[in-house]
Every structure is written in structure tokens, then in C-alpha cells.
Amino acid sequence: WYQRRVRAINSNYFIQSNLRMSVRVVVYGGKGALGSTIVHTCKSKGWWVCSIDLTENSEADVCVVVKGATLEEQAAQVKGEVEKIVEDSKFDALYCVAGGWAGGSAKADAFIKNTDLMMKQSIWTSVISANLAAHFLKEGGLLTLAGAEPCLNATAGMIGYGLSKAAVHQLTASLAQDNGGLPTGACVQTILPITLDTPMNRKFMPDSDFTKWTSMTEVADMMVKWTESTDSRHPTGSLIKLITVDSITKQEVV
């Protein structure tokens, strides 16, 4: 009886382990502050994780290091490496959380430089992620992108950032259409945080009210929930404000 019980327990353990490992996700921007948190959260659940970024994330199962000076070069290189990784097992979800921030009005000395940087960090990564999802996401899979709540309106003091995030918002709407190119039943939704509680934000805004900042762990948990349960997702094409008050975050579809 004891041996049968042990075999049953071991069998159940391996079944559960295989079920967990059967979830395969990609984190574009997997070495950044938010991306690293998402990678860690997914790995803690036993999921298989691919990190795509400029440097490797040692916690991920597989890493793709982005190379290339142009959008076309980066897209071709990343797609080529991901295609080798996929084989016959497409991804359940792709989370694009790459990005950054740079300010400046049209008069600023660094306006063109900063705009170019914002386009590379937000638009390029989102476009490449959309292309990867179109080819390697499972039917009914999830694609999440990173927009920004302030960029729903004019952003005179950070024009490059604003126009780049606005482009991501538009991309979301286009991908959600039937002819947007995503697999059948796939869902695309974009988070619109106001301020994420990252070490860098705390460094440069030390006097802010951190209870109004959205926890990276909470965002990672959202991604996991949306991946595990299609019922928890918002309608495809949704732009989702993350509104945090007293350290409690609510989701509000625009």
C-alpha cells in the first residue's frame, strides 16, 4: 500500500510539473525592471520562459539577445532565433514590456535624439512583438503591450515618449481587428500605467507618493492571470489604465 501511495504521489507530481512546464511564454524586455519581475513570477510557477532583450536574463530558460542597427535587422534576427526555439510548440503568451522614458519639447536640444530613442524602445519592440505573435502565438493566446496613461492626451514636455506610446495604443487597436494578423481567438491588450514602482523611478523621484505607484509584482500577477484564464482577460484591443491609490491598483478599460 505504501509503495502504491508513493508511486501515485510521484505520478501526480510529474503530471502537475509537466502541466506547468507546458505553459510557454515570451517576455520582450525580459532583463528590464518589469520584465525581470515577470520572468521571475512565471518561473516561480514552473513555466517555460524565453527572454528577449539587449542582455541575457539568467533566470529565463532561453534568451534571445537583440542585435542589429535597424528595425528590419532586429526583427529578422529576433524572428530567426525565435523560430528555432519554437519548433512545434507555440507560445501561450507574449508580454512586451520593453521601453523607457525621455523628456523634451520640440525646442529641446535633445528632442530628435530622445524621440529616436523612444521610437526604438517602444515602437520597434512592440512591432517586433506583434510580428512574433502573428507567427508563433497559439490560437487563443495572449499578447500584451506597454502603453502609458499620460499619453492618451498631449505630452508637450515629453513629445517623443508621448508619440511612441500613442503609436503602441494605435497598434493595439489595429491588431485587434479580424485582419490584424494575429492567430484565431488571440487577445491583444495593452497596459497603461501612470507610474510603475521601479528602482529607477524611486531614484529620480524620491519625494513622490509611492502609494500611487503601481507595483511591478502586481503587474506580473496580472499577466499570469490573463494567461491562465481567458475569462479574466479584457476584450481584445483594450487599453487598460492601471490606477493605483493607497497601494491598491484597479484596472479601467479606456
RODO-29991 format. One record per residue: x, y, z of N, C-alpha, C in turn; residue in three letters. Coordinates in steps of 0.02 Angstrom, whole numbers, plus 32768, in hexadecimal, padded with zeros to 4 digits. Example, Ala and Ser with C-alpha at 12.3 -4.5 7.8 and 13.67 -1.06 7.14 Angstrom:
2
82947EE4818682677F1F818682947F5B8186ALA
82827F90816282AC7FCB816582858002818ASER
***
This chain:
254
802A7FC38000800080008000802B803F8000TRP
805F803E8029808B8078802F80AD80877FEBTYR
80C680527FCA80E7805C7F8A80B780767F55GLN
8079805C7F56804780747F25803980BE7F32ARG
803680D07F73802881167F85806081447F6DARG
809F812E7F7780D881557F6280D8815D7F16VAL
80CB81267EF280C8812A7EA98092815A7E92ARG
805881587EB4802181857EA1803481CE7EADALA
805581DB7EE6806B821F7EF5809E82377EC2ILE
80CF820C7EB38102821E7E8280E4822A7E3DASN
80B581FF7E2A809482067DE9806F82487DE6SER
804B82597E1A802682987E1B805582D37E18ASN
808E82CD7E3B80BF83047E3B80D983107DF5TYR
80EA82DA7DD2810582E27D8E80D082FB7D5EPHE
809382E67D66805D82FE7D3C805583497D45ILE
8052835F7D85804A83A67D93808683CE7D79GLN
80C283B27D8180FE83D47D6980FB83DD7D1DSER
80E683A87CFB80E283AB7CB280AD83DD7C9CASN
807683E17CC1804284117CB0805C84587CB8LEU
808284647CEE809E84A77CF980D084B87CC2ARG
80FD84897CB3813084967C818113849B7C3BMET
80D584827C3280B684877BF080A284CE7BDFSER
80A084FB7C11809285417C0580D285627BEEVAL
80D1857E7BB3810D859C7B9480FF85E67B85ARG
812886117BA1811E86597B98815F867B7B82VAL
815786B37B61818F86DC7B4B818987207B6DVAL
81C087397B8881C1877C7BA681F187A77B7EVAL
81D687D57B57820088037B308210883E7B5ETYR
825088477B6C826588767B9F827088507BE1GLY
828488117BDB828887E57C1582BF87F37C46GLY
82EB88227C37832188347C65831488767C87LYS
82E1889B7C7282D088DA7C9382B188CE7CD6GLY
82A189047CF9828588FE7D3C824388D77D3DALA
821488ED7D1381D388CA7D1081DB88857CF0LEU
820188817CBA820B88427C99822A880D7CC6GLY
825B88217CED827B87F17D1B824A87D87D50SER
821F88047D6681EB87F17D9681BC87BE7D78THR
81A987C97D3A817B879B7D18819D87587D0CILE
81DC87597CF78201871A7CEE820386F37D2FVAL
821387157D66821786F47DA781D486D77DBCHIS
819F86FD7DB2815C86E57DC5814886A87D9DTHR
815586A97D5C814486707D31816D86337D43CYS
81AD863D7D5081D886047D6381C485E77DA6LYS
81AB86107DD3819585F77E15815885C97E0ESER
813685CE7DD680FD85A27DC8811285657DA0LYS
815185617D90816A85277D6A8161852E7D20GLY
8152856B7D07814785757CC0818A85787C9BTRP
818785697C5A81C085717C2D81C085B97C15TRP
81FA85DA7C1A81FD86227C0A823786317BDAVAL
822886567BA7825A86717B79825F86BC7B84CYS
829B86D57B9282A6871C7B9B82C787397B5CSER
82AC87717B4582CA87957B0C82DE87DA7B24ILE
831D87EB7B1C8335882C7B33837B88387B18ASP
839888717B2B83DB88817B15841088597B3BLEU
83FD88407B75842A88147B9C840187D97BB6THR
842487A47BCA840287677BE183E6876E7C27GLU
83B187497C33839587417C7783A286F87C8AASN
83CE86EE7CBA83E386AA7CCB83AC86807CE9SER
8375869F7CFF833E86797D1D8312865A7CE8GLU
831486747CAB82EB86597C75830786177C5BALA
82DB85EF7C3D82F185B07C1F831A85BB7BE1ASP
830685EC7BB9832985FD7B7B832B86487B74VAL
836386617B5A836986AA7B4F837A86B87B06CYS
835A86EC7AEC836B87067AAA8386874C7AB5VAL
83C487577AA383E387987AAA83DB87BF7A69VAL
83BA87F87A6D83A9881F7A3183E788407A14VAL
83EE883A79D28425885879AE840A887B7970LYS
843288A77953841D88C97917841389137922GLY
8422893B78EF841E898378F583DC89A078DDALA
83B8897A78B48379899278998340896578B1THR
8303897E78AA82C8895778BC82C689167894LEU
82D3891B785482D188E07829830488AC783EGLU
834088C278508375889578658363887378A7GLU
834B889A78D68337887D791782FF884B790FGLN
82CD885D78E88293883278DF82A787EF78C0ALA
82D187F2788D82E787B5786B831087897899ALA
833D87A778BF8368878178ED833F87607924GLN
83138787794482EB876C797B82BB87367962VAL
829A8743792A826C8711790F829086D178FDLYS
82CB86D778E082F2869C78CC830486727908GLY
83198691793F832C866C797B82EE864E799DGLU
82B9867379A0827C865979BF8260861F7998VAL
826486227956824B85EC792C826F85AA793CGLU
82AF85AE794A82D58572795D82BF855779A0LYS
82AC858479CD829885717A11825385507A12ILE
8227856B79E881E1855679EA81D8850C79D9VAL
81F784F779A281ED84B3798881A284A8797FGLU
8186847579A0813E846779988114848079D3ASP
813384A67A01810F84BC7A3D810985087A3DSER
80D185217A2780C785697A2580BC85837A6BLYS
80BC85C67A7180B985E67AB2807185F47AC9PHE
806785EF7B0A802686007B27801D864C7B2DASP
8055866F7B39805086B77B42809286D87B31ALA
808D87167B1B80C787407B0E80BA87837B30LEU
80E587947B5F80DF87D37B84811688027B6CTYR
810388397B4C8134886B7B39813388A37B6CCYS
816788A67B95816B88DA7BC981AB89037BC1VAL
81C989007B86820489287B7981F089717B73ALA
821D899D7B84820E89E47B7F823E8A0E7BA8GLY
822D8A4D7BAE82578A7B7BD482358ABF7BD4GLY
82588AF17BEE823C8B347BF082718B677BE0TRP
825E8B9A7BBA82888BD47BAD825B8C0F7BA0ALA
826C8C487BBB82428C837BB5825A8CB37B7EGLY
82378CEB7B7A824B8D207B4C82138D377B1FGLY
820E8D7A7B1881DF8D987AE882038D9C7AA4SER
81E08DB77A7281FD8DBC7A2F82398DEB7A2EALA
823E8E157A6182758E467A6482B38E2B7A87LYS
82AC8DF47AAA82E38DD97AD1831D8DC47AA4ALA
835A8DCD7ABD83958DBA7A9783968D707A86ASP
837C8D487AB4837E8CFF7AAA833C8CE37A8EALA
83138D0F7A7382D18CFA7A5C82D58CC27A28PHE
82FC8CCB79F483018C9979BF83218C5979DAILE
83578C617A0083798C277A1C834B8BFE7A49LYS
83268C217A7582FA8BFF7AA382BE8BDF7A80ASN
82A58C007A4D826E8BE47A2782848BA47A03THR
82BF8BA579E782DA8B6A79C682E18B3079F8ASP
82F98B407A3483018B0D7A6882BE8AF07A7DLEU
828C8B1B7A86824A8B037A9B82298AD87A65MET
82348AEA7A2782188AC179F182388A7B79F1MET
827A8A7879FC829C8A3879FE82858A0E7A39LYS
827E8A2E7A73826E8A087AB0822589F37AB3GLN
81F88A1A7A9781B08A0A7A9D819189F07A5CSER
819C8A157A25817C8A0179E6819E89C479C7ILE
81E089C679C38202898D79A481F3894C79C9TRP
81F8894E7A0B81EE89117A3381A688F87A2DTHR
817789267A2A813089127A25812188F579E0SER
813D891379AC813288FA7968815188B57960VAL
818D88AC797A81AD886A797681858837799DILE
816C884A79D88144881D7A008104880979DBSER
80E5883979BA80A8882B799480B787F9795CALA
80EF8801793B810387D379068110878D7921ASN
81318789795A813E8748797A80FC8727798DLEU
80CE874E79AA808D873279BE806787197981ALA
806B873D794A80478728790E805E86E478F5ALA
809E86D4790080BA869678E680C0865E7919HIS
80CA8671795980DC863D798980AE863879C6PHE
8079865F79C98049865B7A018015862679F1LEU
800086017A257FCC85CF7A1C7F8985F17A0CLYS
7F5C85CD79EE7F1885E679E77EFB85F17A2CGLU
7EDA86297A367EBF86397A787EF386537AA9GLY
7F30865F7A907F6686777ABB7F5F86C07ACDGLY
7F9086D97AF47F8D871D7B0E7FCB87457AFALEU
7FBF87817AE17FF487B27AD47FE687EF7AFDLEU
801688037B27800E88427B4C804588727B38THR
803288B17B31806088E77B208061891B7B58LEU
809189487B558098897A7B8A808D89C07B6FALA
805489DD7B8180468A227B7080528A4E7BADGLY
802F8A867BB280368AB27BEC7FF98ADF7BF1ALA
7FDD8AE37C2C7FA08B0B7C377FA98B557C26GLU
7FE18B757C387FE98BBC7C277FE88BC97BDCPRO
7FF88B967BB47FFD8BA07B6C7FBB8B987B47CYS
7F858B937B6D7F438B987B4F7F338BE07B3CLEU
7F5A8C0E7B587F518C557B4B7F938C747B34ASN
7F948CB57B2B7FD18CD87B1580088CD17B49ALA
80468CCC7B30807F8CC47B5D80B68CF57B48THR
80A98D357B5080D68D697B36811C8D647B54ALA
81228D4F7B9181638D4C7BB181898D0C7BA4GLY
81698CDE7B80818A8C9E7B6F816C8C847B2EMET
81768CAB7AFA81548C9D7ABA81698C5A7A9CILE
81A98C4B7A9D81C08C0C7A8181A18BD07AA4GLY
819F8BD47AE581808B9E7B0D81368B987AFDTYR
81148BD27AFA80CC8BD27AEE80B98BB67AABGLY
80DD8BCA7A7680CB8BB27A3480DB8B677A2CLEU
810F8B507A4E81218B097A4A80ED8ADD7A6CSER
80D78AF27AA780A48ACB7ACB80618AD07AA7LYS
80528B0A7A8A80148B117A6480148AE17A29ALA
804E8AD67A0B80538AA779D480458A6079ECALA
805A8A4F7A28804C8A0D7A4480018A057A4FVAL
7FE08A3B7A667F988A387A6F7F758A2B7A2DHIS
7F8C8A4C79F87F6E8A4279B67F7C89FB799DGLN
7FB889E379A87FCA899F79947F9B896C79B4LEU
7F8B897779F37F5E894A7A177F1B894579F4THR
7EFF897F79E27EBE898079C07EC0895C797DALA
7EF6896679597EFD894779167F0488FC791CSER
7F2C88E4794B7F36889D79547EF6887A7969LEU
7ECB889D798B7E8D887F79A47E598873796DALA
7E63889279337E34888878FD7E3D884278DEGLN
7E08882978BF7E0A87E578A47E4387DA7873ASP
7E54880E784E7E8A8807781D7ECC88247836ASN
7ED3882878787F10884578967F4B88177894GLY
7F3F87D678867F7687A8787E7F84877978B8GLY
7F62878278F07F6D875679297F498714791FLEU
7F5E86DF79427F3D869E793C7EF386A17951PRO
7ECD8671793A7E86866E794A7E7B866D7996THR
7E4F869979AC7E3E869B79F27E7086BB7A20GLY
7EA886D37A047EDB86F37A2E7EC287357A49ALA
7EDC87487A827EC887867AA37F0487B47AA9CYS
7EFD87F27A957F3188247AA07F1588597ACEVAL
7F3A88697B027F24889F7B2E7F6288C37B48GLN
7F5A89037B547F92892E7B657F88894F7BA9THR
7FBA89497BD47FB689697C157FCA89B27C10ILE
7FA889DC7C367FB68A247C377FC38A3A7C7FLEU
7FFF8A2B7C98800F8A427CDB80198A8D7CDCPRO
80118AAA7D1780228AF17D1F806B8AF67D34ILE
807D8AD57D6B80C28AD07D8080CE8A8C7D9ETHR
81008A687D8581128A277DA181448A327DDBLEU
813E8A087E0D816A8A0D7E4781AB89E77E38ASP
81D78A087E14821889EA7E0282508A0C7E29THR
828889EB7E3182C18A0A7E5482D78A4B7E33PRO
82D58A4E7DF182EB8A8A7DCD82BB8AC47DDBMET
82798AB67DDB82498AEB7DEA82518B057E31ASN
825E8AD87E5F82698AED7EA582A88B187EABARG
82DB8B077E84831A8B2C7E8683108B747E6FLYS
82EA8B7C7E3882E38BBE7E1A82A68BE57E34PHE
82798BC37E57823F8BE67E7482368BD07EBDMET
82698BDE7EE782698BC57F2C82338BE37F59PRO
82188C1D7F4681E78C3E7F70819F8C307F5BASP
81968C037F2D81528BF37F14812C8BC97F46SER
80EB8BC67F3B80BF8B9C7F6480BE8B567F45ASP
80E68B297F6280ED8AE67F4680AD8ABD7F4APHE
807E8AD37F74803E8AAD7F7980148AB67F3BTHR
80288AE47F0F80058AEF7ED080298ACD7E95LYS
805F8AAA7EA480858A887E7180718A3F7E6ETRP
80718A237E32805B89DE7E29809589AD7E31THR
808B897C7E5C80BE894A7E6B80CC891E7E2ESER
810C89107E22811E88E47DEB8106889D7DF6MET
810688887E3480ED88457E4580A3883F7E34THR
807E88747E40803788737E31802B886E7DE5GLU
805488927DBF804E888E7D76805F88477D5EVAL
8093882A7D7A80A687E67D68806E87B47D78ALA
804E87BE7DB1801687927DC47FDB879A7D93ASP
7FD187D77D7B7F9C87E17D497FAA87B97D0AMET
7FE987BB7CF37FFC87977CB67FEF874C7CBFMET
800387327CF97FF986EB7D077FAF86D97D06VAL
7F8787027D277F3F86F57D2B7F2086F67CE6LYS
7F3287277CBD7F16872C7C7A7F2B86F17C4ETRP
7F6686D77C5C7F7E869D7C367F5A865D7C4ATHR
7F4F86557C8B7F3086187CA57EE686157C97GLU
7EC5864F7C987E7C86507C917E6686817C5CSER
7E4A86687C267E3186947BF17DF786BE7C0ATHR
7DD286A47C3C7D9A86CA7C577DB087097C7CASP
7DEE87097C937E0787437CB97E20877B7C8BSER
7E26876C7C4B7E3F879E7C1D7E0B87D27C0CARG
7E23880C7BF77DF788407BDD7DEC88327B93HIS
7DBA88517B747DAF88467B2D7DEE88577B05PRO
7DFA88317AD07E35883D7AA87E3488847A8DTHR
7E6F88A37A8D7E7488E97A787E6F891A7AB1GLY
7E6689027AEE7E5C892E7B277E9C89537B3BSER
7E9389927B4D7EC689BA7B6E7EB289BD7BB7LEU
7EDD89A67BE37ECA899C7C297EF189CB7C57ILE
7ECF89FD7C717EEF8A297CA27EFC8A037CE3LYS
7F378A0C7CFF7F4789F07D407F488A2A7D72LEU
7F138A2F7D987F0B8A687DC57F178A507E0DILE
7F4B8A6B7E2C7F5F8A567E6E7F528A8E7EA1THR
7F2D8A7E7ED57F1F8AAC7F0C7F288A867F4DVAL
7F508AA27F7A7F5E8A817FBA7F788A3A7FAFASP
7FA28A337F7C7FC389F47F6B7F9389BD7F54SER
7F5689D07F427F2589A27F267F1989B57EDDILE
7F2489867EB07F1F89937E697EDF89797E4BTHR
7EBD89A47E257E8189907E017E8E89947DB6LYS
7E6D89697D917E7389687D487E35898B7D2AGLN
7E4289B97CFD7E0A89DD7CDE7E1689E07C92GLU
7DE989C17C6D7DEF89C17C247DDB8A067C09VAL
7E068A217BDE7DF98A647BC27DBE8A617B92VAL
***
